[in-house]
Amino acid sequence: MNFEKLTIRYLADNDVSEFYRMFTKVKSSDFEEEKVAFDYLCEHVEKYSVIPDLSVLEAFTAHKYDEPATEPGDFYAEILRTRRAIKRTGNELAAMTTMLKTGDAEAVLKKMEDYSFNLRKSFIVDDRVVSIFEYLDDLEKVYEGIKSGTGAGIPTPWPSINNAVIGYGPGDFVLFAARSGVGKTFNLLTQADHAFNLGKKVLFITPEITQTRLLMRFAAVHLQVPYDDLRKGRLNSFIEKKFWQDMEDIKASSAESFMIMGKGMKSDVGGIRAAVHEVKPDIVFVDAIYLLNPMSFKPRDRFERMAAVADDLKKLAIDSQLPFVTTAQFNRSVSGKKVGGEAGLEGIALSDQIGWNIDWGFALLQDDDMKIDKKMIIRPIKTRESAFGSDVLIRWNFDTMDFSEIGVLSTPGKISSLTVPSYSALSSGGSSSAGSGTSSYSYAPSVKVEDDDTVPF
């Protein structure tokens, strides 16, 4: 009985405020055999403002509560909320069936849409009502941390983006979108490697490629080994020896700081939630969210699946108080032949609702000329507080594994409008070798390395 375990958890913790936070989400009618205990608990807390002792509850209900509650209270409360949602959905479906008999299909559709919206909202938003000033101390800590440079969120490898977002913070849901083949996974790995180099614990999930292939890409990014040489087995004997030694050293010193989903884990948000609970990371990266399945129900089509996955990931980010950085794919309306103004939230494949959930959205854009020049544009497509709106030009060079920032474009998509801003230490994101182009490997690439003197500064 999940209610029983939740009860034991809060009886043991003796936390009245947490009791109120959890139990105001459910109603007496949501329970069956636990109804008597639930009603008694609520009446006791309401009357005495304390949680009763376990022996008092056992005496009142004539039930022995002897099974320990090992999971956090939130775990059992979520099961109860799911039970409530299932019961409510059954009642709503019964009412809709009755309405259909009258032949008013439009009214049934409206009722269905309203209920679907309210149900998803109930799974995302914490209904606890508090004074806004309860968070004054938290605001002061955040402000002083940002002011001192120690309290900013987890940075990206690109100073211009850091200057705007001030790092990825707790509960942030961030999306990078691109056309197929542009480099979404490598972009995400570059960010994950940057966090890893700064001492953060990373959880990286991708349903798109195998674990071994993912490790190969990470090794290329982290050690700045030309990926094409690595994947084709073309490293010379000296570099090859150094590569394997370096990988063994990283494994020995930092193996638990970069975690991925094993082969036995399911590619759904429920599996990600379990992994977050087990790993306790500082930041979560989720590649190709359009391939995931939602946690709570079986969707009817790919569009409903994408919407449900976005809802689930946003809720998980808020519940876990972790930043989630994800990727999705643009549809055909976003051309790869030019980098004009057509790339926006409406161009994200299989979804016209994901913009509701994300805090920050970015487009990865690269036309044919930029591909030849080994460059890419990161364009903000959703920001908060109008913080940032300029294209950021970065290197996209797989010969040197250099994905660092070049500068900002004052005119979207126009390389000739490039400027190089000067930012404070806050925006630099700390020291990291990721994507810097300063590899410890002494390579003499067979191809000509990009000459940045050709870029109009």
C-alpha positions as a Markdown table, in Angstrom:
| # | Residue | x | y | z |
|---|---|---|---|---|
| 1 | Met | 0.0 | 0.0 | 0.0 |
| 2 | Asn | 1.8 | 3.1 | -1.2 |
| 3 | Phe | -0.3 | 5.4 | 1.0 |
| 4 | Glu | 0.8 | 3.3 | 4.0 |
| 5 | Lys | 4.5 | 3.8 | 3.1 |
| 6 | Leu | 3.9 | 7.5 | 2.5 |
| 7 | Thr | 2.3 | 7.8 | 5.9 |
| 8 | Ile | 5.2 | 6.0 | 7.6 |
| 9 | Arg | 7.7 | 8.3 | 5.8 |
| 10 | Tyr | 6.1 | 11.5 | 7.2 |
| 11 | Leu | 5.4 | 10.0 | 10.6 |
| 12 | Ala | 9.0 | 9.2 | 10.8 |
| 13 | Asp | 10.2 | 12.6 | 9.6 |
| 14 | Asn | 7.5 | 14.4 | 11.7 |
| 15 | Asp | 7.5 | 17.2 | 9.2 |
| 16 | Val | 4.1 | 18.9 | 9.2 |
| 17 | Ser | 4.9 | 21.3 | 6.4 |
| 18 | Glu | 5.9 | 18.5 | 4.1 |
| 19 | Phe | 2.8 | 16.5 | 5.2 |
| 20 | Tyr | 0.6 | 19.4 | 4.1 |
| 21 | Arg | 2.6 | 19.8 | 0.8 |
| 22 | Met | 2.0 | 16.1 | -0.1 |
| 23 | Phe | -1.5 | 15.4 | 1.3 |
| 24 | Thr | -3.2 | 18.5 | -0.1 |
| 25 | Lys | -2.6 | 17.0 | -3.5 |
| 26 | Val | -4.9 | 14.1 | -2.8 |
| 27 | Lys | -8.4 | 13.6 | -1.5 |
| 28 | Ser | -10.2 | 11.2 | 0.7 |
| 29 | Ser | -12.1 | 9.8 | -2.3 |
| 30 | Asp | -8.9 | 8.8 | -3.9 |
| 31 | Phe | -8.4 | 6.0 | -1.4 |
| 32 | Glu | -10.1 | 2.7 | -0.7 |
| 33 | Glu | -8.9 | 0.7 | 2.3 |
| 34 | Glu | -6.7 | 3.6 | 3.4 |
| 35 | Lys | -9.6 | 6.1 | 3.6 |
| 36 | Val | -10.0 | 5.8 | 7.4 |
| 37 | Ala | -6.3 | 6.4 | 8.1 |
| 38 | Phe | -6.2 | 9.2 | 5.6 |
| 39 | Asp | -9.2 | 11.0 | 7.2 |
| 40 | Tyr | -7.8 | 10.5 | 10.7 |
| 41 | Leu | -4.3 | 11.9 | 9.8 |
| 42 | Cys | -5.8 | 15.0 | 8.2 |
| 43 | Glu | -8.1 | 15.7 | 11.1 |
| 44 | His | -5.3 | 15.2 | 13.7 |
| 45 | Val | -2.9 | 17.5 | 11.9 |
| 46 | Glu | -5.7 | 20.1 | 11.3 |
| 47 | Lys | -6.7 | 20.0 | 15.0 |
| 48 | Tyr | -3.3 | 19.7 | 16.8 |
| 49 | Ser | -0.8 | 21.0 | 14.1 |
| 50 | Val | 1.4 | 17.9 | 14.7 |
| 51 | Ile | 1.6 | 14.5 | 13.0 |
| 52 | Pro | 0.4 | 11.8 | 15.4 |
| 53 | Asp | 2.7 | 9.1 | 16.7 |
| 54 | Leu | 2.7 | 5.9 | 14.8 |
| 55 | Ser | 1.3 | 4.0 | 17.8 |
| 56 | Val | -1.7 | 6.4 | 17.9 |
| 57 | Leu | -2.5 | 5.8 | 14.3 |
| 58 | Glu | -2.2 | 2.0 | 14.7 |
| 59 | Ala | -4.6 | 2.2 | 17.7 |
| 60 | Phe | -7.1 | 4.2 | 15.8 |
| 61 | Thr | -7.1 | 2.2 | 12.6 |
| 62 | Ala | -6.5 | -1.2 | 14.2 |
| 63 | His | -3.7 | -1.7 | 11.6 |
| 64 | Lys | -0.1 | -2.6 | 12.2 |
| 65 | Tyr | 2.3 | -0.3 | 10.2 |
| 66 | Asp | 5.4 | -2.4 | 10.4 |
| 67 | Glu | 7.0 | -2.1 | 6.9 |
| 68 | Pro | 9.7 | 0.6 | 6.7 |
| 69 | Ala | 9.5 | 3.2 | 4.0 |
| 70 | Thr | 12.8 | 3.2 | 2.3 |
| 71 | Glu | 12.1 | 5.6 | -0.7 |
| 72 | Pro | 11.6 | 9.4 | -0.4 |
| 73 | Gly | 8.1 | 10.6 | 0.3 |
| 74 | Asp | 7.9 | 12.2 | -3.2 |
| 75 | Phe | 8.3 | 8.7 | -4.7 |
| 76 | Tyr | 5.1 | 7.4 | -2.9 |
| 77 | Ala | 3.2 | 10.6 | -3.4 |
| 78 | Glu | 3.8 | 10.4 | -7.2 |
| 79 | Ile | 2.3 | 6.9 | -7.3 |
| 80 | Leu | -0.7 | 8.2 | -5.4 |
| 81 | Arg | -1.1 | 11.1 | -7.8 |
| 82 | Thr | -0.9 | 8.7 | -10.7 |
| 83 | Arg | -3.6 | 6.6 | -9.1 |
| 84 | Arg | -5.8 | 9.6 | -8.7 |
| 85 | Ala | -5.2 | 10.6 | -12.4 |
| 86 | Ile | -6.2 | 7.1 | -13.6 |
| 87 | Lys | -9.4 | 7.2 | -11.5 |
| 88 | Arg | -10.3 | 10.7 | -12.7 |
| 89 | Thr | -9.6 | 9.7 | -16.3 |
| 90 | Gly | -11.9 | 6.8 | -16.0 |
| 91 | Asn | -14.7 | 9.0 | -14.7 |
| 92 | Glu | -14.1 | 11.5 | -17.5 |
| 93 | Leu | -14.2 | 8.9 | -20.2 |
| 94 | Ala | -17.5 | 7.5 | -18.8 |
| 95 | Ala | -19.0 | 11.0 | -18.9 |
| 96 | Met | -17.7 | 11.5 | -22.5 |
| 97 | Thr | -19.3 | 8.2 | -23.5 |
| 98 | Thr | -22.6 | 9.4 | -22.2 |
| 99 | Met | -22.2 | 12.7 | -24.0 |
| 100 | Leu | -21.5 | 10.9 | -27.3 |
| 101 | Lys | -24.9 | 9.3 | -27.2 |
| 102 | Thr | -26.4 | 12.7 | -27.6 |
| 103 | Gly | -24.4 | 13.1 | -30.8 |
| 104 | Asp | -22.6 | 16.3 | -29.8 |
| 105 | Ala | -19.1 | 15.3 | -30.9 |
| 106 | Glu | -17.8 | 18.9 | -30.7 |
| 107 | Ala | -18.7 | 19.2 | -27.1 |
| 108 | Val | -17.0 | 15.8 | -26.3 |
| 109 | Leu | -13.8 | 17.0 | -28.2 |
| 110 | Lys | -13.8 | 20.2 | -26.2 |
| 111 | Lys | -14.2 | 18.4 | -22.9 |
| 112 | Met | -11.4 | 16.0 | -23.9 |
| 113 | Glu | -9.0 | 18.8 | -24.7 |
| 114 | Asp | -9.7 | 20.7 | -21.5 |
| 115 | Tyr | -9.3 | 17.6 | -19.4 |
| 116 | Ser | -6.0 | 16.6 | -21.2 |
| 117 | Phe | -4.6 | 20.1 | -20.6 |
| 118 | Asn | -5.6 | 20.1 | -16.9 |
| 119 | Leu | -4.2 | 16.6 | -16.3 |
| 120 | Arg | -0.8 | 17.4 | -17.8 |
| 121 | Lys | -0.7 | 20.7 | -15.8 |
| 122 | Ser | -1.4 | 18.8 | -12.6 |
| 123 | Phe | 1.6 | 16.6 | -13.2 |
| 124 | Ile | 3.9 | 19.5 | -13.9 |
| 125 | Val | 2.9 | 22.2 | -11.3 |
| 126 | Asp | 3.3 | 21.9 | -7.5 |
| 127 | Asp | 0.1 | 23.1 | -6.1 |
| 128 | Arg | 1.5 | 24.2 | -2.8 |
| 129 | Val | 0.6 | 27.9 | -2.1 |
| 130 | Val | 3.1 | 30.0 | -0.3 |
| 131 | Ser | 4.1 | 33.6 | 0.2 |
| 132 | Ile | 6.5 | 34.8 | -2.5 |
| 133 | Phe | 8.7 | 36.2 | 0.3 |
| 134 | Glu | 9.4 | 32.7 | 1.5 |
| 135 | Tyr | 12.1 | 32.7 | -1.2 |
| 136 | Leu | 13.8 | 36.0 | -0.2 |
| 137 | Asp | 16.8 | 34.2 | 1.4 |
| 138 | Asp | 17.2 | 32.0 | -1.6 |
| 139 | Leu | 17.1 | 35.1 | -3.9 |
| 140 | Glu | 19.8 | 36.8 | -1.8 |
| 141 | Lys | 22.0 | 33.7 | -2.0 |
| 142 | Val | 21.5 | 33.5 | -5.8 |
| 143 | Tyr | 22.3 | 37.1 | -6.2 |
| 144 | Glu | 25.4 | 37.1 | -4.0 |
| 145 | Gly | 26.6 | 33.9 | -5.8 |
| 146 | Ile | 26.3 | 35.5 | -9.2 |
| 147 | Lys | 27.9 | 38.7 | -8.0 |
| 148 | Ser | 30.9 | 36.8 | -6.7 |
| 149 | Gly | 31.1 | 34.6 | -9.8 |
| 150 | Thr | 30.6 | 31.4 | -7.7 |
| 151 | Gly | 26.9 | 31.0 | -7.9 |
| 152 | Ala | 26.2 | 31.0 | -11.6 |
| 153 | Gly | 24.8 | 27.9 | -13.2 |
| 154 | Ile | 26.7 | 25.3 | -15.1 |
| 155 | Pro | 28.3 | 27.1 | -18.1 |
| 156 | Thr | 28.4 | 26.2 | -21.8 |
| 157 | Pro | 31.7 | 26.3 | -23.8 |
| 158 | Trp | 30.5 | 29.6 | -25.4 |
| 159 | Pro | 31.0 | 32.9 | -23.6 |
| 160 | Ser | 28.3 | 34.8 | -25.4 |
| 161 | Ile | 25.6 | 32.3 | -24.4 |
| 162 | Asn | 26.9 | 32.2 | -20.8 |
| 163 | Asn | 26.7 | 35.9 | -20.6 |
| 164 | Ala | 23.0 | 35.7 | -21.4 |
| 165 | Val | 21.9 | 32.6 | -19.6 |
| 166 | Ile | 24.3 | 32.8 | -16.7 |
| 167 | Gly | 24.7 | 29.1 | -16.8 |
| 168 | Tyr | 22.2 | 26.3 | -16.7 |
| 169 | Gly | 20.4 | 26.5 | -13.4 |
| 170 | Pro | 18.2 | 24.1 | -11.3 |
| 171 | Gly | 15.0 | 23.1 | -13.1 |
| 172 | Asp | 16.1 | 24.6 | -16.5 |
| 173 | Phe | 14.8 | 22.7 | -19.6 |
| 174 | Val | 17.0 | 23.6 | -22.5 |
| 175 | Leu | 16.6 | 22.5 | -26.2 |
| 176 | Phe | 19.0 | 22.6 | -29.1 |
| 177 | Ala | 17.3 | 21.8 | -32.5 |
| 178 | Ala | 18.9 | 21.1 | -35.9 |
| 179 | Arg | 18.3 | 19.4 | -39.2 |
| 180 | Ser | 19.4 | 15.8 | -39.5 |
| 181 | Gly | 23.2 | 15.4 | -39.8 |
| 182 | Val | 24.2 | 18.8 | -38.6 |
| 183 | Gly | 25.8 | 17.6 | -35.4 |
| 184 | Lys | 23.2 | 17.6 | -32.5 |
| 185 | Thr | 24.9 | 14.8 | -30.6 |
| 186 | Phe | 28.4 | 16.2 | -31.0 |
| 187 | Asn | 27.1 | 19.6 | -29.8 |
| 188 | Leu | 25.5 | 18.0 | -26.8 |
| 189 | Leu | 28.7 | 16.0 | -26.1 |
| 190 | Thr | 30.8 | 19.2 | -26.3 |
| 191 | Gln | 28.6 | 20.8 | -23.6 |
| 192 | Ala | 28.7 | 17.6 | -21.5 |
| 193 | Asp | 32.5 | 17.4 | -21.8 |
| 194 | His | 32.8 | 21.1 | -20.7 |
| 195 | Ala | 30.7 | 20.4 | -17.6 |
| 196 | Phe | 32.8 | 17.2 | -17.0 |
| 197 | Asn | 36.0 | 19.2 | -17.2 |
| 198 | Leu | 34.7 | 21.7 | -14.6 |
| 199 | Gly | 34.2 | 18.8 | -12.1 |
| 200 | Lys | 30.5 | 18.4 | -12.6 |
| 201 | Lys | 28.8 | 15.0 | -12.5 |
| 202 | Val | 27.2 | 14.3 | -15.9 |
| 203 | Leu | 24.4 | 12.0 | -16.9 |
| 204 | Phe | 24.2 | 11.6 | -20.7 |
| 205 | Ile | 21.3 | 9.7 | -22.4 |
| 206 | Thr | 20.9 | 9.0 | -26.1 |
| 207 | Pro | 18.5 | 6.5 | -27.6 |
| 208 | Glu | 20.1 | 7.1 | -31.0 |
| 209 | Ile | 23.6 | 5.5 | -30.9 |
| 210 | Thr | 25.2 | 2.6 | -29.0 |
| 211 | Gln | 27.2 | 3.0 | -25.8 |
| 212 | Thr | 30.5 | 2.1 | -27.5 |
| 213 | Arg | 29.9 | 4.6 | -30.3 |
| 214 | Leu | 29.0 | 7.3 | -27.7 |
| 215 | Leu | 32.3 | 6.6 | -25.9 |
| 216 | Met | 34.2 | 7.0 | -29.1 |
| 217 | Arg | 32.6 | 10.4 | -29.7 |
| 218 | Phe | 33.2 | 11.5 | -26.2 |
| 219 | Ala | 36.9 | 10.4 | -26.4 |
| 220 | Ala | 37.4 | 12.4 | -29.6 |
| 221 | Val | 35.8 | 15.5 | -28.0 |
| 222 | His | 37.6 | 15.2 | -24.6 |
| 223 | Leu | 41.1 | 14.4 | -25.9 |
| 224 | Gln | 40.6 | 16.4 | -29.2 |
| 225 | Val | 41.5 | 13.4 | -31.3 |
| 226 | Pro | 40.3 | 13.8 | -35.0 |
| 227 | Tyr | 37.1 | 11.8 | -35.0 |
| 228 | Asp | 37.5 | 10.6 | -38.5 |
| 229 | Asp | 41.0 | 9.2 | -37.8 |
| 230 | Leu | 39.7 | 7.5 | -34.6 |
| 231 | Arg | 36.6 | 5.9 | -36.1 |
| 232 | Lys | 38.6 | 4.6 | -39.1 |
| 233 | Gly | 41.5 | 3.3 | -37.0 |
| 234 | Arg | 44.1 | 5.6 | -38.5 |
| 235 | Leu | 45.9 | 6.9 | -35.4 |
| 236 | Asn | 49.7 | 6.5 | -35.7 |
| 237 | Ser | 51.4 | 4.2 | -33.3 |
| 238 | Phe | 52.7 | 7.0 | -31.0 |
| 239 | Ile | 49.3 | 8.7 | -30.8 |
| 240 | Glu | 47.5 | 5.4 | -30.4 |
| 241 | Lys | 49.6 | 4.5 | -27.4 |
| 242 | Lys | 49.0 | 7.9 | -25.8 |
| 243 | Phe | 45.3 | 7.7 | -26.5 |
| 244 | Trp | 44.7 | 4.4 | -24.7 |
| 245 | Gln | 46.9 | 5.5 | -21.8 |
| 246 | Asp | 45.0 | 8.7 | -21.4 |
| 247 | Met | 41.6 | 6.9 | -21.6 |
| 248 | Glu | 42.8 | 4.5 | -18.9 |
| 249 | Asp | 43.9 | 7.4 | -16.7 |
| 250 | Ile | 40.5 | 9.2 | -17.1 |
| 251 | Lys | 38.7 | 5.9 | -16.3 |
| 252 | Ala | 40.8 | 5.5 | -13.1 |
| 253 | Ser | 40.3 | 9.1 | -11.9 |
| 254 | Ser | 36.9 | 10.1 | -13.1 |
| 255 | Ala | 34.9 | 7.1 | -14.2 |
| 256 | Glu | 31.9 | 8.0 | -11.9 |
| 257 | Ser | 31.7 | 11.6 | -13.2 |
| 258 | Phe | 30.3 | 10.8 | -16.7 |
| 259 | Met | 27.5 | 8.3 | -16.5 |
| 260 | Ile | 25.3 | 6.9 | -19.3 |
| 261 | Met | 22.3 | 4.6 | -19.6 |
| 262 | Gly | 23.3 | 1.0 | -19.8 |
| 263 | Lys | 22.0 | -1.5 | -22.3 |
| 264 | Gly | 19.3 | -2.8 | -19.9 |
| 265 | Met | 17.7 | 0.6 | -19.4 |
| 266 | Lys | 14.5 | 1.5 | -21.3 |
| 267 | Ser | 14.5 | 4.6 | -23.5 |
| 268 | Asp | 11.7 | 6.4 | -21.7 |
| 269 | Val | 11.3 | 9.1 | -19.2 |
| 270 | Gly | 10.6 | 6.6 | -16.5 |
| 271 | Gly | 14.1 | 5.1 | -17.1 |
| 272 | Ile | 15.7 | 8.5 | -17.0 |
| 273 | Arg | 13.9 | 9.3 | -13.7 |
| 274 | Ala | 15.3 | 6.1 | -12.2 |
| 275 | Ala | 18.8 | 6.9 | -13.5 |
| 276 | Val | 18.7 | 10.4 | -12.0 |
| 277 | His | 17.6 | 9.0 | -8.7 |
| 278 | Glu | 20.5 | 6.4 | -8.8 |
| 279 | Val | 23.3 | 8.6 | -10.2 |
| 280 | Lys | 22.5 | 12.0 | -8.5 |
| 281 | Pro | 24.1 | 14.0 | -11.3 |
| 282 | Asp | 24.7 | 17.8 | -11.4 |
| 283 | Ile | 23.4 | 18.1 | -15.0 |
| 284 | Val | 21.5 | 15.8 | -17.4 |
| 285 | Phe | 21.9 | 15.7 | -21.2 |
| 286 | Val | 19.2 | 13.9 | -23.2 |
| 287 | Asp | 19.9 | 13.5 | -27.0 |
| 288 | Ala | 17.1 | 12.9 | -29.5 |
| 289 | Ile | 14.1 | 13.3 | -27.2 |
| 290 | Tyr | 11.8 | 12.6 | -30.2 |
| 291 | Leu | 12.8 | 8.9 | -29.8 |
| 292 | Leu | 11.8 | 8.7 | -26.2 |
| 293 | Asn | 8.5 | 7.4 | -24.8 |
| 294 | Pro | 6.6 | 9.2 | -22.1 |
| 295 | Met | 6.2 | 8.0 | -18.5 |
| 296 | Ser | 2.6 | 8.1 | -17.8 |
| 297 | Phe | 0.6 | 6.8 | -20.8 |
| 298 | Lys | 0.7 | 5.3 | -24.2 |
| 299 | Pro | 0.3 | 8.1 | -26.8 |
| 300 | Arg | -1.8 | 7.7 | -29.9 |
| 301 | Asp | 0.7 | 9.1 | -32.3 |
| 302 | Arg | 4.2 | 10.7 | -32.6 |
| 303 | Phe | 2.9 | 14.2 | -32.0 |
| 304 | Glu | 1.2 | 13.3 | -28.7 |
| 305 | Arg | 4.3 | 11.3 | -27.7 |
| 306 | Met | 6.5 | 14.3 | -28.2 |
| 307 | Ala | 4.2 | 16.6 | -26.2 |
| 308 | Ala | 4.0 | 14.1 | -23.4 |
| 309 | Val | 7.8 | 13.6 | -23.3 |
| 310 | Ala | 8.3 | 17.3 | -23.1 |
| 311 | Asp | 5.8 | 17.5 | -20.2 |
| 312 | Asp | 7.5 | 14.6 | -18.4 |
| 313 | Leu | 11.0 | 16.1 | -18.9 |
| 314 | Lys | 10.0 | 19.5 | -17.6 |
| 315 | Lys | 8.4 | 18.0 | -14.5 |
| 316 | Leu | 11.5 | 15.8 | -13.9 |
| 317 | Ala | 13.7 | 18.9 | -14.2 |
| 318 | Ile | 11.6 | 20.8 | -11.7 |
| 319 | Asp | 11.3 | 17.8 | -9.3 |
| 320 | Ser | 15.0 | 17.0 | -9.4 |
| 321 | Gln | 16.1 | 20.6 | -9.4 |
| 322 | Leu | 18.6 | 19.8 | -12.2 |
| 323 | Pro | 19.2 | 21.4 | -15.6 |
| 324 | Phe | 18.2 | 19.2 | -18.5 |
| 325 | Val | 19.9 | 20.0 | -21.8 |
| 326 | Thr | 18.2 | 18.2 | -24.8 |
| 327 | Thr | 18.2 | 17.9 | -28.6 |
| 328 | Ala | 15.4 | 17.7 | -31.1 |
| 329 | Gln | 15.1 | 17.8 | -34.9 |
| 330 | Phe | 13.9 | 20.5 | -37.2 |
| 331 | Asn | 11.4 | 19.5 | -39.9 |
| 332 | Arg | 11.8 | 20.2 | -43.6 |
| 333 | Ser | 10.5 | 23.7 | -43.3 |
| 334 | Val | 13.9 | 24.7 | -41.9 |
| 335 | Ser | 16.3 | 24.5 | -44.9 |
| 336 | Gly | 19.9 | 23.4 | -44.6 |
| 337 | Lys | 20.7 | 25.5 | -47.7 |
| 338 | Lys | 20.5 | 28.9 | -45.9 |
| 339 | Val | 20.6 | 30.3 | -42.4 |
| 340 | Gly | 17.8 | 32.9 | -42.7 |
| 341 | Gly | 15.0 | 33.6 | -40.3 |
| 342 | Glu | 12.9 | 30.5 | -40.8 |
| 343 | Ala | 14.4 | 28.5 | -37.9 |
| 344 | Gly | 12.1 | 28.9 | -34.9 |
| 345 | Leu | 10.1 | 26.9 | -32.4 |
| 346 | Glu | 7.4 | 26.2 | -35.0 |
| 347 | Gly | 10.0 | 24.3 | -37.1 |
| 348 | Ile | 10.7 | 21.7 | -34.5 |
| 349 | Ala | 9.6 | 18.3 | -35.8 |
| 350 | Leu | 6.6 | 16.5 | -34.3 |
| 351 | Ser | 5.8 | 19.3 | -31.9 |
| 352 | Asp | 4.1 | 22.7 | -31.8 |
| 353 | Gln | 3.9 | 22.7 | -28.0 |
| 354 | Ile | 7.4 | 22.1 | -26.8 |
| 355 | Gly | 8.0 | 25.9 | -26.6 |
| 356 | Trp | 5.5 | 25.9 | -23.7 |
| 357 | Asn | 7.9 | 23.9 | -21.6 |
| 358 | Ile | 11.5 | 24.9 | -22.5 |
| 359 | Asp | 13.3 | 27.7 | -20.7 |
| 360 | Trp | 15.9 | 28.2 | -23.4 |
| 361 | Gly | 15.8 | 27.2 | -27.1 |
| 362 | Phe | 18.6 | 27.3 | -29.6 |
| 363 | Ala | 18.9 | 26.4 | -33.3 |
| 364 | Leu | 22.0 | 24.9 | -34.8 |
| 365 | Leu | 22.4 | 26.2 | -38.3 |
| 366 | Gln | 24.9 | 25.5 | -41.1 |
| 367 | Asp | 24.7 | 26.2 | -44.8 |
| 368 | Asp | 26.9 | 24.7 | -47.5 |
| 369 | Asp | 29.5 | 27.5 | -47.3 |
| 370 | Met | 29.7 | 27.3 | -43.5 |
| 371 | Lys | 30.2 | 23.5 | -43.8 |
| 372 | Ile | 33.2 | 24.1 | -46.1 |
| 373 | Asp | 34.5 | 26.8 | -43.7 |
| 374 | Lys | 34.0 | 24.5 | -40.7 |
| 375 | Lys | 31.7 | 26.9 | -38.9 |
| 376 | Met | 28.2 | 26.8 | -37.3 |
| 377 | Ile | 25.7 | 29.3 | -36.0 |
| 378 | Ile | 23.9 | 28.9 | -32.6 |
| 379 | Arg | 20.7 | 31.0 | -32.8 |
| 380 | Pro | 18.5 | 31.7 | -29.8 |
| 381 | Ile | 14.9 | 30.8 | -30.6 |
| 382 | Lys | 13.5 | 31.1 | -27.1 |
| 383 | Thr | 15.0 | 33.2 | -24.3 |
| 384 | Arg | 13.8 | 34.5 | -20.9 |
| 385 | Glu | 13.6 | 38.2 | -20.0 |
| 386 | Ser | 14.7 | 39.2 | -23.6 |
| 387 | Ala | 18.2 | 38.4 | -22.4 |
| 388 | Phe | 19.7 | 37.5 | -25.7 |
| 389 | Gly | 18.9 | 37.4 | -29.4 |
| 390 | Ser | 22.1 | 37.4 | -31.5 |
| 391 | Asp | 23.5 | 34.6 | -33.6 |
| 392 | Val | 26.7 | 33.1 | -32.1 |
| 393 | Leu | 29.3 | 31.9 | -34.6 |
| 394 | Ile | 31.4 | 28.9 | -33.5 |
| 395 | Arg | 34.0 | 26.8 | -35.0 |
| 396 | Trp | 32.8 | 23.3 | -36.1 |
| 397 | Asn | 36.1 | 21.7 | -37.0 |
| 398 | Phe | 36.4 | 17.9 | -36.8 |
| 399 | Asp | 40.1 | 18.0 | -37.9 |
| 400 | Thr | 41.1 | 19.8 | -34.8 |
| 401 | Met | 38.0 | 19.0 | -32.7 |
| 402 | Asp | 37.6 | 22.7 | -32.1 |
| 403 | Phe | 34.1 | 23.8 | -31.4 |
| 404 | Ser | 34.9 | 27.1 | -29.6 |
| 405 | Glu | 33.2 | 30.5 | -30.1 |
| 406 | Ile | 34.4 | 32.9 | -32.7 |
| 407 | Gly | 32.0 | 35.8 | -32.0 |
| 408 | Val | 28.5 | 37.3 | -32.4 |
| 409 | Leu | 26.7 | 38.3 | -35.6 |
| 410 | Ser | 24.9 | 41.6 | -35.3 |
| 411 | Thr | 22.9 | 40.6 | -38.4 |
| 412 | Pro | 21.3 | 37.1 | -38.3 |
| 413 | Gly | 23.1 | 34.7 | -40.6 |
| 414 | Lys | 25.5 | 37.4 | -42.0 |
| 415 | Ile | 29.1 | 36.4 | -41.3 |
| 416 | Ser | 30.4 | 39.9 | -42.3 |
| 417 | Ser | 28.6 | 41.4 | -39.3 |
| 418 | Leu | 30.8 | 39.4 | -36.9 |
| 419 | Thr | 31.9 | 41.1 | -33.7 |
| 420 | Val | 34.0 | 39.7 | -30.8 |
| 421 | Pro | 32.5 | 40.8 | -27.5 |
| 422 | Ser | 34.6 | 41.3 | -24.3 |
| 423 | Tyr | 33.0 | 39.6 | -21.3 |
| 424 | Ser | 33.7 | 39.5 | -17.6 |
| 425 | Ala | 35.1 | 36.4 | -15.9 |
| 426 | Leu | 31.5 | 35.3 | -15.2 |
| 427 | Ser | 30.8 | 34.5 | -18.8 |
| 428 | Ser | 33.9 | 32.5 | -19.4 |
| 429 | Gly | 32.6 | 29.5 | -17.6 |
| 430 | Gly | 35.9 | 28.7 | -15.9 |
| 431 | Ser | 38.8 | 26.9 | -17.3 |
| 432 | Ser | 38.3 | 24.0 | -19.6 |
| 433 | Ser | 40.1 | 22.4 | -22.5 |
| 434 | Ala | 36.9 | 21.3 | -24.2 |
| 435 | Gly | 36.6 | 22.6 | -27.7 |
| 436 | Ser | 39.5 | 25.0 | -27.3 |
| 437 | Gly | 41.6 | 23.7 | -30.1 |
| 438 | Thr | 44.6 | 23.3 | -27.8 |
| 439 | Ser | 45.0 | 19.5 | -27.8 |
| 440 | Ser | 47.7 | 17.8 | -25.8 |
| 441 | Tyr | 48.2 | 15.5 | -28.9 |
| 442 | Ser | 50.9 | 16.5 | -31.4 |
| 443 | Tyr | 48.9 | 15.9 | -34.6 |
| 444 | Ala | 50.1 | 16.9 | -38.0 |
| 445 | Pro | 46.7 | 16.6 | -39.8 |
| 446 | Ser | 46.8 | 15.6 | -43.5 |
| 447 | Val | 44.3 | 18.3 | -44.2 |
| 448 | Lys | 44.8 | 22.0 | -44.0 |
| 449 | Val | 43.8 | 23.4 | -40.7 |
| 450 | Glu | 41.3 | 26.3 | -40.7 |
| 451 | Asp | 42.9 | 29.7 | -40.9 |
| 452 | Asp | 40.9 | 32.1 | -38.8 |
| 453 | Asp | 42.7 | 35.1 | -40.4 |
| 454 | Thr | 40.2 | 34.7 | -43.3 |
| 455 | Val | 37.3 | 35.5 | -40.9 |
| 456 | Pro | 36.4 | 39.2 | -41.1 |
| 457 | Phe | 36.9 | 40.5 | -37.5 |
